[in-house]
Amino acid sequence: MIRSAHREEAAAVSELAFRSKSHWPYTPEQLEVFRLELTISQAQLIEKRGHVFEGQGELLGFYTLAVLNESDVELEHIFVEPEALGRGIGSQLFDHACETARDSGAKVLVIQSDPNAAGFYHTLGATLVREIPSSIPGGSIPYFTYPLASPAEA
C-alpha cells in the first residue's frame, strides 16, 4: 500500500534511504558524503509530498517530490529496502510519484539518478539528458526527464 508519509516517519525514511544507498558498492567515506543528502526532516517529508510503501506494517520504500517550477517536478528521493528489491516496489512508487506530480499540474518529472539506478529509469522510459556533477568529487550522475502527459494528451 502506498500512502502519504507522516512527519514522525522522517527518521525512519532517512535510515531506509541510507540502507538502500549502502546496497551499492560505495566506500564508507562516500556513504558519509551521502548521509546528509539522505537525511529528510519532518518538514521536508511533508513539503515534498513524501509517500511511503507499506507492507505488513513495515516501511519498504518511499519517494519525495520537489517542485522546480510550473511544469517540472523532481523525483528527489525514491528508495526501497534492500531486501525488498526486485518485488516491483520501486516501479509502483515511480508510477505513484508520476501520478502525484501529474495531478499537481506538472508536465515533466526530473530525475537526478544514482549511477547504479540509471538502468531502472531507462527501463521505465525516462530519457537521459546529460551527466551532472556528483557530490562525490570527480564523479557524475545521470540527469533524466520523464514526460507526464496524460494518455489523452499524448
Rosetta silent file (secondary structure, phi, psi, omega in degrees, C-alpha in Angstrom):
SEQUENCE: MIRSAHREEAAAVSELAFRSKSHWPYTPEQLEVFRLELTISQAQLIEKRGHVFEGQGELLGFYTLAVLNESDVELEHIFVEPEALGRGIGSQLFDHACETARDSGAKVLVIQSDPNAAGFYHTLGATLVREIPSSIPGGSIPYFTYPLASPAEA
SCORE:     score description
SCORE:     0.000 S_00000001
   1 L     0.000  133.142  175.036    0.000    0.000    0.000 S_00000001
   2 E  -104.543  130.226 -179.282    1.278    3.475   -0.890 S_00000001
   3 E  -143.348  164.945  175.222    0.149    6.293    1.388 S_00000001
   4 E   -61.611  140.170  178.217    1.167    9.797    2.379 S_00000001
   5 L   -74.208  151.811  175.268    4.087    9.815    4.778 S_00000001
   6 L  -100.504  143.311 -176.915    3.610   11.025    8.336 S_00000001
   7 H   -55.023  -32.698  179.830    6.020   13.627    9.678 S_00000001
   8 H   -67.118  -10.717 -178.674    7.002   11.242   12.509 S_00000001
   9 H   -90.253    2.831 -176.000    8.386    8.871    9.862 S_00000001
  10 H   -57.588  -46.078 -179.546   11.173   11.255    8.783 S_00000001
  11 H   -64.844  -40.735 -179.268   13.892    9.458   10.762 S_00000001
  12 H   -64.668  -42.463  179.913   12.691    6.043    9.565 S_00000001
  13 H   -72.152  -31.938  176.151   12.679    7.019    5.882 S_00000001
  14 H   -62.726  -44.255  178.382   16.092    8.690    6.257 S_00000001
  15 H   -67.205  -38.017  176.207   17.536    5.460    7.648 S_00000001
  16 H   -60.125  -44.902  179.363   15.778    3.445    4.927 S_00000001
  17 H   -59.625  -43.028 -179.278   17.390    5.710    2.313 S_00000001
  18 H   -66.437  -41.963  177.132   20.827    5.189    3.852 S_00000001
  19 H   -61.517  -42.380 -178.831   20.383    1.382    3.988 S_00000001
  20 H   -65.352  -44.053  178.753   19.241    1.392    0.372 S_00000001
  21 H   -63.722  -35.345 -179.803   22.158    3.561   -0.784 S_00000001
  22 H   -67.512  -14.432  177.373   24.520    1.285    1.164 S_00000001
  23 L   -64.240  -29.660 -178.425   23.351   -1.599   -1.035 S_00000001
  24 L   -83.822  161.894 -174.956   25.537   -0.195   -3.824 S_00000001
  25 L   -78.871   64.831  175.882   29.351   -0.564   -3.837 S_00000001
  26 L   -98.907  150.630  176.261   30.226    2.752   -2.177 S_00000001
  27 L   -76.351  159.781  175.957   33.084    3.197    0.262 S_00000001
  28 H   -55.700  -36.400  179.208   32.287    4.179    3.862 S_00000001
  29 H   -65.999  -42.360  177.844   33.723    7.637    3.106 S_00000001
  30 H   -65.223  -40.836  179.410   31.434    8.089    0.103 S_00000001
  31 H   -62.274  -35.211  177.905   28.426    6.931    2.119 S_00000001
  32 H   -66.064  -33.615  174.945   29.159    9.576    4.748 S_00000001
  33 H   -62.609  -39.753 -178.267   29.031   12.231    1.999 S_00000001
  34 H   -74.008  -24.070 -172.807   25.591   10.905    1.066 S_00000001
  35 H   -53.401  -45.202 -179.748   24.289   10.761    4.644 S_00000001
  36 H   -63.764  -41.484  179.190   23.383   14.463    4.747 S_00000001
  37 H   -64.031  -27.448 -175.518   21.673   14.245    1.337 S_00000001
  38 H   -95.340   -1.404  178.672   19.646   11.271    2.569 S_00000001
  39 L   -90.632  120.554 -175.519   18.522   12.857    5.830 S_00000001
  40 L  -114.353  124.544  179.156   14.984   14.153    5.489 S_00000001
  41 L   -77.525  165.673  176.806   13.479   16.422    8.112 S_00000001
  42 H   -58.365  -44.560 -179.300    9.864   16.208    9.218 S_00000001
  43 H   -63.456  -42.442  179.515    9.104   19.464    7.406 S_00000001
  44 H   -63.532  -39.401 -177.884   10.781   18.266    4.190 S_00000001
  45 H   -60.561  -39.249  179.360    8.881   14.984    4.255 S_00000001
  46 H   -79.303  -47.484 -178.441    5.579   16.852    4.254 S_00000001
  47 H   -58.705  -36.385 -176.118    6.626   19.761    1.999 S_00000001
  48 L   -96.609   27.120  174.612    7.994   17.362   -0.622 S_00000001
  49 L    46.033   50.007  179.613    4.834   15.259   -0.678 S_00000001
  50 L   -62.259  138.786  175.644    6.534   12.208    0.759 S_00000001
  51 E  -131.606  146.589  179.661    4.780    8.890    0.239 S_00000001
  52 E  -120.982  151.137  172.178    5.678    5.506    1.680 S_00000001
  53 E  -100.745  118.575 -177.858    5.155    1.947    0.535 S_00000001
  54 E  -114.900  130.928  177.667    3.949   -0.055    3.497 S_00000001
  55 E  -134.289  123.316 -179.695    3.751   -3.830    3.515 S_00000001
  56 L    51.388   43.356  176.168    2.650   -5.903    6.500 S_00000001
  57 L    78.043    5.139 -179.468    3.124   -2.923    8.802 S_00000001
  58 E  -115.419  144.439  173.399    6.679   -2.189    7.620 S_00000001
  59 E   -78.454  119.214 -177.815    8.011    0.709    5.565 S_00000001
  60 E  -109.812  -10.401  179.220    9.513   -0.896    2.473 S_00000001
  61 E  -177.130  169.557  177.686   10.104    2.186    0.341 S_00000001
  62 E  -162.664  166.224  170.692    9.349    5.850   -0.160 S_00000001
  63 E  -144.113  159.727  170.319    9.621    8.819   -2.506 S_00000001
  64 E  -134.236  153.079  178.600    9.628   12.610   -2.289 S_00000001
  65 E  -123.420  139.771  176.949    8.903   15.236   -4.933 S_00000001
  66 E  -121.329  123.668  178.094   10.328   18.756   -5.175 S_00000001
  67 E   -72.376  125.511  179.190    8.561   21.391   -7.268 S_00000001
  68 L   -96.828  -41.106  178.407   11.104   23.064   -9.550 S_00000001
  69 L  -164.857 -168.802 -176.388    8.789   25.379  -11.500 S_00000001
  70 L   -57.445  -33.319 -174.107    5.289   25.450  -13.026 S_00000001
  71 L  -111.367  -16.328 -173.973    5.909   22.474  -15.272 S_00000001
  72 E  -114.949  136.025  175.330    8.758   20.488  -13.709 S_00000001
  73 E  -127.423  138.180  178.813    8.841   18.358  -10.571 S_00000001
  74 E   -99.240  131.725  169.725   11.917   16.478   -9.369 S_00000001
  75 E   -78.492   91.341 -170.467   11.746   12.938   -8.063 S_00000001
  76 E   -75.712  -41.100  176.953   14.143   13.860   -5.298 S_00000001
  77 E  -134.378  140.992  165.673   14.190   10.570   -3.396 S_00000001
  78 E  -153.479  116.402 -176.040   12.996    7.092   -4.226 S_00000001
  79 E  -139.617  147.991  178.489   14.368    4.244   -2.159 S_00000001
  80 E  -128.664  141.522  175.403   13.432    0.642   -1.425 S_00000001
  81 L   -53.649  134.377 -177.401   14.631   -1.556    1.440 S_00000001
  82 H   -53.550  -41.051 -178.427   17.483   -3.685    0.048 S_00000001
  83 H   -73.635   -9.152  178.251   15.806   -6.979    0.983 S_00000001
  84 H  -102.102    2.404  178.625   12.634   -5.850   -0.826 S_00000001
  85 L   -63.565  147.527  177.664   14.383   -5.062   -4.122 S_00000001
  86 L    85.927    5.885  179.494   13.113   -6.945   -7.156 S_00000001
  87 L  -103.291    4.615  179.561    9.487   -7.102   -5.973 S_00000001
  88 L    87.207    4.911 -178.819    8.222   -4.212   -8.112 S_00000001
  89 H   -65.481  -43.270  179.295    8.042   -1.753   -5.212 S_00000001
  90 H   -60.119  -42.921  178.875   10.282    0.778   -6.953 S_00000001
  91 H   -64.919  -39.937  177.790    8.148    0.681  -10.099 S_00000001
  92 H   -65.445  -41.270  177.258    4.975    1.124   -8.062 S_00000001
  93 H   -63.760  -41.925  179.262    6.496    4.072   -6.214 S_00000001
  94 H   -61.210  -48.698  179.668    7.632    5.604   -9.520 S_00000001
  95 H   -59.473  -41.996  179.671    4.157    5.243  -11.061 S_00000001
  96 H   -65.928  -41.428  177.969    2.556    6.742   -7.957 S_00000001
  97 H   -61.529  -41.541  177.911    5.044    9.646   -7.965 S_00000001
  98 H   -62.190  -44.157  179.399    4.221   10.331  -11.622 S_00000001
  99 H   -63.083  -43.516  178.886    0.502   10.320  -10.854 S_00000001
 100 H   -62.159  -45.266  179.656    1.007   12.654   -7.867 S_00000001
 101 H   -65.023  -43.802  179.728    3.126   15.042   -9.954 S_00000001
 102 H   -61.260  -43.030 -179.723    0.675   14.901  -12.867 S_00000001
 103 H   -63.008  -24.737  179.226   -2.257   15.632  -10.533 S_00000001
 104 L   -87.549    0.252  177.635   -0.469   18.778   -9.363 S_00000001
 105 L    98.486    1.078  179.798   -0.212   20.013  -12.960 S_00000001
 106 L   -68.157  149.514  179.640    3.408   19.061  -13.650 S_00000001
 107 L  -110.140  -23.438 -176.296    4.364   18.161  -17.203 S_00000001
 108 E  -137.291  134.701  172.540    7.873   16.772  -16.683 S_00000001
 109 E   -99.690  127.226  178.796    9.449   14.621  -13.984 S_00000001
 110 E  -103.901  138.048 -177.856   13.164   15.335  -13.475 S_00000001
 111 E  -134.131  119.778  170.505   15.393   12.630  -12.006 S_00000001
 112 E   -99.723   99.755 -167.976   18.968   13.028  -10.789 S_00000001
 113 L   -89.987  147.918  164.480   19.762    9.344  -10.561 S_00000001
 114 L   -63.404  137.692  179.350   22.310    7.338   -8.689 S_00000001
 115 H   -54.836  -32.444 -179.842   24.507    5.881  -11.457 S_00000001
 116 H   -71.735  -17.472 -178.996   23.641    2.389  -10.196 S_00000001
 117 H  -102.670    2.196 -176.751   19.914    3.067  -10.684 S_00000001
 118 H   -57.731  -39.447  179.370   20.172    4.527  -14.197 S_00000001
 119 H   -62.131  -35.833  177.225   19.048    1.266  -15.808 S_00000001
 120 H   -59.240  -49.613 -178.401   15.872    1.306  -13.701 S_00000001
 121 H   -69.344  -37.032  176.744   14.869    4.747  -15.013 S_00000001
 122 H   -61.347  -44.624  179.472   15.866    3.886  -18.573 S_00000001
 123 H   -60.954  -34.218 -179.676   13.664    0.764  -18.417 S_00000001
 124 L   -78.453   -6.379  176.739   10.731    2.898  -17.220 S_00000001
 125 L   102.527    8.144  176.987   11.101    5.156  -20.255 S_00000001
 126 L   -72.033  150.925 -178.861   12.988    8.122  -18.829 S_00000001
 127 E  -104.731  125.318  175.839   15.303    9.973  -21.207 S_00000001
 128 E   -72.743  120.080 -177.673   18.926   10.575  -20.253 S_00000001
 129 E   -95.031  -43.961 -178.360   19.527   14.279  -20.909 S_00000001
 130 E  -170.154  174.696  171.545   23.071   14.716  -19.597 S_00000001
 131 E  -102.471  139.528  178.178   25.519   13.887  -16.831 S_00000001
 132 E  -123.210  159.423 -179.449   25.813   16.380  -13.965 S_00000001
 133 E   -61.009  142.458  177.886   28.439   16.686  -11.207 S_00000001
 134 L   -93.080  165.117  173.758   28.030   14.367   -8.227 S_00000001
 135 L   -74.936  -10.472  173.176   28.565   15.230   -4.581 S_00000001
 136 L   -87.424  117.891 -177.563   31.467   12.763   -4.803 S_00000001
 137 L   -50.284  129.853  178.722   34.435   14.796   -6.107 S_00000001
 138 L    83.875   -6.096 -178.396   35.199   13.932   -9.717 S_00000001
 139 L   -96.572  168.009  175.777   32.019   11.908  -10.131 S_00000001
 140 E  -139.320  160.173  178.570   28.917   12.487  -12.203 S_00000001
 141 E  -131.460  150.711  178.458   25.323   11.341  -12.095 S_00000001
 142 E   -72.166  139.900  177.345   22.719   10.807  -14.818 S_00000001
 143 E  -115.307  112.033 -177.289   20.066   13.502  -15.251 S_00000001
 144 E  -109.141  158.055  166.616   16.838   12.098  -16.707 S_00000001
 145 E  -127.807  153.158  179.435   13.495   13.552  -17.709 S_00000001
 146 E  -140.158  120.673 -178.580   10.189   11.740  -17.962 S_00000001
 147 E   -70.150  140.383 -177.684    7.120   13.264  -19.672 S_00000001
 148 L  -109.755   17.752  179.433    3.976   13.350  -17.533 S_00000001
 149 L   -58.308  137.596  176.641    1.414   13.965  -20.265 S_00000001
 150 L   -69.510  159.215 -179.363   -1.798   12.115  -19.576 S_00000001
 151 L   -54.381  -33.529 -179.700   -2.747    9.436  -22.142 S_00000001
 152 L   -69.499  -29.337 -179.268   -5.346   11.829  -23.611 S_00000001
 153 L   -85.545  -22.049 -174.870   -2.647   14.491  -24.130 S_00000001
 154 L   -71.464    0.000    0.000   -0.034   12.137  -25.589 S_00000001
